[in-house]
Amino acid sequence: MDDLLLVVFWIELLCVLVSADICFDRSGFHTNGTYDLNRRLMLSSLPSHVTANDGFYTTSTGQDPNRAYGLGMCAPGSDARSCSDCIISSSARLLGNCTNEMEGIDWRMHRTLCLVRYSNRRFYGSLGMEVIRSENYTRDFQDNMTDLDNKWEALMIGLIDQASTLYYAAGTRKLDSSISHVYGVVQCSRDLSLENCTHCLQQDVIEYRSCCRGRQGVISRPSCFIRWEVYPFLDLFDPPLETGTVVAIVVALVVVIALGFALWRWRKAYKASTTDSNDGFYTTSTGQDPNRAYGLDRGHRLEDGQDTLSCSLLEPLVYGSLGIEILRSENYTRDVQANMTDLEITWEALMIGLIDQASSLYYSAGTRKLESSISHVYSVVQCSKDVSIENCTHCLQQNVIEYRSCCRGRQGGIISRPSCFTRWEVYPFLDLFDNIAPEKMVKDIYRNYCGDCRCSRCIAALGFSLWERRKH
């Protein structure tokens, strides 16, 4: 029982413990300066680019000497949602911790394993061997130590051999002296040569022998990462589902897909009857020069026909021009009653995700829970659809910078410009948040409700979960 409680305790602390970030000064930079803006623009683009490029992407933003180089990577086999969330969380942590350092690195486990790295120098292909983290964070293993060391070495030999061709490997090996297993994950940054990948992981094995024998832990360097435990710490270690469970899920999927298709047909027909043919955006002009009046109207329309966000311009204008002057910068509620560092990191992570979505849709809304309280941060961002995608992203990034000077630590606020709009609160201030529910994974509902999956409520719970995810 004591061992079980210990495992549960460490799982609860997983998000805090299993992250290794380091900030390098390298002379520093001015907050909100050119390099800082390039860094933020680059990091905000990583989630979508990494998921669209097989889990690995390198990029740069800006011009020398303020160019920001970046790299994002997820473990092979990661689903797009887990990968994107991990990259967003890692980027937000770097922005929160490395406020004016020229280089930062973060290996993170957030449902999957990911790496985010930025620098003012081109680092692609270079082997980074300095130890970022060498840590054993659980007590000595209570079994035959010789058996543990032998199985750990055998597991690592196999994983490093696999990683020498794939840059990544995960596996498990059973101990002879108990019913326990050793679980391990190794990964290299995919900009390395395979020879350097093998060399880096071998050095981690050497480091283990001096720091961590008989313990569970993490060793990370800029170019490679290993972690080992005596419990399955990532989703990829989940045991295969039994036949009865698979049948129940298949039945639930068929039912839900049919219901979902019918619901989609109904929603599409309903929207067609309540939304005009211009999809919430229209430009026009009336009269002749020099007395011509130009107009633009944009909005985000709910299904009941009521605009949640709208803007009308009834003045001479050039469609497509970027209006960046601030129309409104206001915080109108009291200080939030939560850990300020948590608030900043959560706010930054939410904005990175929303701006990334708005870079293709001109609009996004979402919510993110604070770690230090039961509260959530809710936010909406929108751009005028006559501006380019690049100008939309730039405008919303300027709102992020304005937030830091006007509104830090406040429960809510609005920043608006002619070309873009941002609002955030700690309550769901628009009806559209009714459809943005905390994520429920199918396997979580299976574990919480189903057991051996021989009950009708399991199928209902699985169906409801999949229907909720299909809506979004």
C-alpha positions in Angstrom: 0.0 0.0 0.0 2.8 2.4 0.8 4.4 1.8 -2.6 1.1 2.4 -4.3 0.6 5.7 -2.4 4.1 6.8 -3.4 3.4 6.1 -7.1 0.2 8.1 -7.0 1.9 11.0 -5.2 4.6 11.2 -7.9 2.1 11.0 -10.7 0.2 14.0 -9.2 3.5 15.9 -9.3 4.3 14.8 -12.9 3.8 18.2 -14.6 6.0 19.9 -12.1 8.8 17.4 -12.0 9.0 16.1 -15.5 10.1 19.2 -17.2 13.7 20.4 -17.8 14.1 24.0 -18.9 17.2 26.1 -18.9 17.8 29.7 -19.9 21.1 30.9 -21.3 21.9 34.6 -20.8 24.3 35.2 -23.7 24.2 39.0 -23.0 20.4 39.2 -22.7 18.0 41.5 -24.5 15.4 44.2 -23.8 11.9 42.9 -22.9 9.4 43.8 -25.7 12.3 44.7 -27.9 12.8 43.5 -31.5 14.4 40.1 -30.5 11.7 39.5 -27.9 9.0 40.1 -30.4 10.7 37.8 -33.0 11.1 35.2 -30.3 7.4 35.3 -29.4 6.2 35.3 -33.0 8.4 32.3 -33.7 7.2 30.3 -30.7 3.6 31.1 -31.4 4.0 29.5 -34.9 5.5 26.3 -33.6 2.4 24.3 -32.5 0.7 24.2 -35.9 3.9 23.8 -37.9 5.2 20.9 -35.8 1.9 19.0 -36.0 1.8 19.7 -39.8 5.4 18.4 -40.4 5.4 15.0 -38.8 6.3 16.2 -35.3 9.5 18.1 -36.1 10.0 21.7 -37.4 12.8 24.3 -37.5 12.3 27.9 -38.3 13.5 31.5 -37.8 11.8 34.9 -37.6 13.3 38.4 -38.2 16.5 39.7 -39.5 20.1 39.6 -38.1 21.1 40.6 -35.4 17.6 40.1 -33.9 16.8 36.9 -35.7 15.2 34.2 -33.5 15.9 30.6 -34.4 13.5 27.9 -33.1 13.0 24.2 -33.0 9.9 22.1 -32.0 9.6 18.4 -31.8 7.2 15.7 -30.5 7.7 12.0 -29.9 6.7 9.9 -32.9 3.2 8.6 -32.7 1.9 11.6 -30.8 -1.6 12.7 -31.8 -1.9 16.2 -33.1 -3.8 17.5 -30.1 -1.3 16.1 -27.5 1.6 17.4 -29.5 0.2 20.9 -29.9 -0.7 21.1 -26.2 2.8 20.0 -25.2 4.5 22.6 -27.5 2.2 25.3 -26.2 2.8 24.4 -22.6 6.6 24.2 -23.2 6.7 27.6 -25.1 4.7 29.3 -22.3 7.1 28.0 -19.7 10.1 29.3 -21.6 8.5 32.7 -22.0 7.6 32.8 -18.3 11.0 31.6 -17.0 13.4 33.0 -19.7 12.2 36.6 -19.6 15.3 38.2 -21.1 17.7 35.3 -21.9 18.8 34.9 -25.5 18.5 31.1 -25.5 16.1 28.6 -23.8 15.5 24.8 -23.9 12.6 22.8 -22.5 12.1 19.1 -22.6 8.5 18.4 -21.4 6.1 15.6 -20.8 2.5 16.7 -21.2 0.7 13.6 -22.3 3.5 13.1 -24.7 7.2 14.0 -24.9 8.2 17.2 -26.6 11.1 19.6 -27.0 11.0 23.4 -27.6 14.2 25.4 -28.2 15.0 28.9 -29.2 18.2 30.9 -29.7 19.7 34.0 -31.4 22.2 31.7 -33.1 21.8 29.0 -35.6 22.1 25.8 -33.6 20.6 23.2 -35.9 22.8 20.1 -36.2 25.2 21.0 -33.3 25.6 18.5 -30.5 24.6 20.0 -27.1 26.2 17.9 -24.4 25.9 20.0 -21.2 23.6 18.3 -18.7 20.4 20.3 -18.2 19.0 18.0 -15.7 20.3 14.9 -13.9 17.7 14.1 -11.2 16.4 11.1 -9.3 13.2 12.1 -7.7 11.8 9.0 -6.0 13.2 6.8 -3.2 15.5 3.8 -3.6 14.0 0.9 -5.4 12.9 -1.8 -2.9 14.0 -4.8 -4.8 17.2 -6.7 -5.8 19.6 -3.9 -6.9 21.7 -6.2 -9.1 18.5 -7.3 -10.9 17.4 -3.7 -11.4 20.8 -2.5 -12.7 21.0 -5.5 -15.1 17.5 -4.9 -16.5 18.0 -1.2 -16.7 21.3 -1.7 -18.7 19.6 -4.3 -21.0 16.6 -2.0 -21.6 18.8 1.0 -22.4 21.0 -1.0 -24.8 17.8 -2.0 -26.7 16.3 1.5 -26.7 19.5 3.2 -27.8 19.8 0.7 -30.6 16.3 1.6 -31.8 16.9 5.3 -31.4 20.1 5.0 -33.6 17.7 4.7 -36.6 14.5 6.4 -35.3 15.8 9.1 -32.9 13.3 7.7 -30.4 12.4 4.6 -28.6 10.2 3.5 -25.6 10.0 0.1 -24.0 9.7 -2.0 -20.8 11.5 -4.9 -19.3 10.3 -7.1 -16.4 12.5 -7.6 -13.3 13.3 -11.2 -12.4 13.1 -10.6 -8.7 9.6 -9.1 -8.5 6.4 -8.4 -10.5 7.6 -4.9 -11.3 8.8 -3.6 -14.7 11.2 -0.9 -15.7 9.8 1.5 -18.2 12.1 3.8 -20.3 11.9 6.5 -23.0 14.9 7.9 -24.9 14.8 10.6 -27.6 17.2 12.8 -29.5 16.6 16.1 -31.3 16.0 15.2 -34.9 18.4 17.9 -36.3 21.4 15.7 -35.1 23.2 13.0 -37.0 22.4 9.5 -36.0 25.9 9.0 -34.7 25.7 12.1 -32.4 22.3 10.8 -31.2 23.8 7.5 -30.1 26.8 9.2 -28.5 24.5 11.6 -26.5 22.3 8.8 -25.2 25.4 6.7 -24.3 26.6 9.6 -22.2 23.3 9.6 -20.4 23.9 6.0 -19.5 27.3 6.9 -18.0 25.6 9.8 -16.1 23.0 7.4 -14.7 25.8 5.2 -13.2 27.1 8.1 -11.2 23.9 9.9 -10.2 21.0 7.6 -10.1 21.6 3.9 -9.6 18.7 2.3 -7.8 16.4 5.2 -8.4 13.9 6.4 -11.0 14.7 9.7 -12.7 15.4 11.9 -15.7 18.6 12.9 -17.5 18.4 15.6 -20.2 20.8 17.5 -22.4 20.0 20.0 -25.2 20.3 17.2 -27.7 18.9 14.1 -26.0 16.6 13.0 -23.1 16.0 9.8 -21.1 13.5 8.9 -18.4 12.9 5.7 -16.6 10.3 4.6 -14.0 8.8 1.5 -12.4 5.3 2.5 -13.6 3.9 3.4 -17.1 4.3 7.2 -17.1 3.2 7.9 -20.7 0.1 7.0 -22.6 2.2 4.9 -25.0 2.8 2.4 -22.2 -1.0 1.8 -21.7 -1.8 -2.0 -21.9 -3.9 -3.1 -24.9 -7.6 -3.2 -24.4 -9.3 -6.5 -24.0 -11.6 -7.9 -26.7 -14.8 -7.0 -24.9 -13.6 -3.4 -24.5 -12.7 -3.1 -28.1 -16.1 -4.4 -29.2 -17.9 -1.9 -26.9 -15.8 1.0 -28.3 -16.5 0.0 -31.9 -20.2 -0.2 -31.2 -20.2 3.2 -29.5 -18.2 4.7 -32.3 -20.6 3.5 -34.9 -23.6 4.9 -33.0 -21.8 8.2 -32.2 -20.6 8.7 -35.8 -24.2 8.2 -37.1 -25.6 10.6 -34.5 -22.8 13.0 -35.1 -23.4 13.0 -38.8 -27.1 13.7 -38.3 -26.3 16.5 -35.8 -23.8 18.0 -38.3 -26.5 18.0 -41.0 -28.9 19.7 -38.7 -26.4 22.3 -37.5 -25.4 23.0 -41.1 -29.0 23.5 -42.1 -29.7 25.6 -39.1 -26.8 27.9 -39.7 -27.8 28.3 -43.3 -31.2 29.6 -42.2 -29.8 32.1 -39.6 -26.5 33.3 -41.1 -26.2 35.5 -44.2 -24.3 34.5 -47.3 -21.3 36.7 -46.4 -20.3 34.6 -43.4 -20.1 37.5 -40.9 -17.9 39.7 -43.1 -18.8 42.4 -45.6 -17.2 45.4 -47.3 -19.0 48.0 -49.4 -19.0 51.7 -50.5 -21.7 54.2 -51.4 -21.5 57.3 -53.5 -18.8 58.9 -55.7 -15.4 60.4 -54.8 -14.6 62.7 -53.0 -17.7 62.0 -51.0 -17.7 58.2 -51.2 -18.4 56.4 -47.9 -16.6 53.1 -47.3 -17.9 50.5 -44.9 -16.8 47.3 -43.3 -18.7 45.0 -40.9 -17.3 41.9 -39.2 -18.7 39.7 -36.5 -18.6 36.3 -34.9 -22.2 35.1 -35.1 -23.9 32.7 -32.7 -26.4 30.2 -33.9 -29.3 32.3 -32.5 -28.3 35.1 -34.8 -26.9 37.4 -32.1 -23.4 38.8 -32.8 -20.9 38.2 -30.0 -18.2 40.3 -31.5 -18.7 42.9 -34.2 -17.2 46.0 -35.6 -18.4 48.5 -38.1 -16.2 51.1 -39.8 -18.0 54.1 -41.4 -15.0 56.2 -42.5 -12.7 56.5 -45.5 -10.4 53.4 -45.4 -8.3 51.1 -47.5 -9.3 47.4 -47.1 -6.4 45.3 -46.1 -4.5 48.0 -44.4 -3.2 47.2 -40.9 -4.7 49.5 -38.2 -2.4 49.1 -35.2 -3.3 52.2 -33.1 -4.9 51.3 -29.8 -8.6 52.1 -29.6 -9.1 50.6 -26.1 -6.7 49.2 -23.5 -8.6 48.6 -20.3 -8.6 46.3 -17.2 -11.8 46.7 -15.3 -11.8 44.1 -12.6 -9.7 43.5 -9.5 -6.5 41.5 -9.1 -6.9 37.8 -9.6 -6.7 35.8 -6.4 -4.2 33.1 -7.6 -0.5 32.5 -7.9 0.7 35.3 -10.2 3.4 33.2 -11.9 0.7 30.6 -12.6 -1.6 33.2 -14.0 1.2 34.6 -16.3 2.2 31.2 -17.6 -1.5 30.1 -18.1 -2.3 33.4 -19.9 0.7 33.2 -22.2 0.0 29.5 -23.0 -3.7 30.3 -23.8 -2.7 33.2 -26.0 -0.1 31.2 -27.9 -2.7 28.6 -28.8 -5.4 31.2 -29.7 -3.1 33.2 -31.9 -2.0 30.1 -33.6 -5.6 29.2 -34.4 -6.4 32.8 -35.4 -3.5 32.7 -37.9 -5.7 30.5 -40.1 -9.2 31.4 -39.0 -8.9 35.1 -38.0 -10.7 34.1 -34.8 -10.3 31.9 -31.8 -11.8 31.4 -28.4 -10.6 29.1 -25.6 -10.1 28.4 -21.9 -7.2 27.2 -19.7 -7.3 26.1 -16.1 -5.0 27.7 -13.5 -2.8 25.2 -11.7 -3.0 27.1 -8.3 -6.8 27.4 -8.1 -10.1 26.1 -9.5 -10.4 29.1 -11.8 -10.0 29.2 -15.6 -8.9 31.9 -17.9 -11.3 32.5 -20.8 -10.3 34.5 -23.8 -11.4 35.5 -27.3 -9.2 37.0 -30.1 -10.3 38.2 -33.5 -8.9 40.0 -36.5 -10.6 41.9 -39.3 -10.8 39.5 -42.2 -9.6 42.1 -44.7 -6.0 42.0 -43.3 -3.4 39.4 -44.3 -2.8 36.4 -42.0 0.7 37.7 -41.2 -0.8 41.1 -40.2 -3.4 39.4 -38.1 -0.8 37.5 -36.1 1.3 40.7 -35.8 -1.6 42.7 -34.5 -2.6 40.1 -31.9 1.1 39.8 -30.8 1.1 43.5 -30.2 -2.0 43.0 -27.9 0.1 40.5 -25.9 2.8 43.1 -25.4 0.3 45.8 -24.5 -1.2 43.4 -21.9 2.2 43.2 -20.1 2.2 47.0 -19.6 -1.4 47.7 -18.8 -3.1 44.7 -17.4 -0.9 42.1 -15.7 -2.5 40.3 -12.8 -6.1 41.6 -13.5 -9.0 39.2 -13.8 -10.1 40.7 -17.1 -9.5 43.2 -19.8 -10.0 44.3 -23.4 -7.4 45.5 -25.9 -8.7 46.5 -29.3 -7.2 48.1 -32.4 -8.8 48.8 -35.8 -7.5 45.4 -37.1 -7.8 43.1 -34.0 -9.4 42.5 -30.7 -8.5 40.6 -27.5 -10.5 40.0 -24.3 -9.9 37.7 -21.3 -11.8 37.0 -18.1 -11.9 34.4 -15.3 -15.5 33.6 -16.1 -17.2 32.5 -19.4 -18.3 35.9 -20.7 -19.8 34.7 -24.0 -22.3 32.0 -24.9 -19.8 30.4 -27.2 -17.8 29.1 -24.1 -20.7 26.8 -23.4 -19.4 24.6 -26.3 -15.8 24.7 -25.0 -15.6 22.0 -22.4 -12.6 20.6 -20.6 -11.1 17.7 -22.6 -12.3 14.2 -21.8 -10.2 11.5 -23.3 -12.0 8.2 -24.1 -9.5 6.2 -22.0 -10.1 8.4 -19.0 -13.9 7.7 -19.1 -13.1 4.1 -19.6 -11.0 4.0 -16.5 -13.4 6.1 -14.4 -16.7 4.6 -15.4 -16.3 1.3 -17.2 -14.1 -1.2 -15.4 -14.4 -4.3 -17.5 -16.8 -2.5 -19.8 -19.8 -4.9 -19.2 -22.2 -2.1 -18.4 -24.4 0.1 -20.5 -23.2 3.4 -18.9 -19.7 2.7 -20.3 -21.0 2.8 -23.9 -23.0 5.9 -23.1 -20.0 7.7 -21.5 -17.8 6.8 -24.4 -20.4 7.9 -26.9 -20.9 11.2 -25.1 -17.2 11.9 -24.9 -16.6 11.2 -28.6 -19.6 13.3 -29.5 -18.2 16.2 -27.4 -14.8 16.0 -29.1 -16.5 15.8 -32.5 -18.4 19.0 -31.9 -15.0 20.9 -31.6 
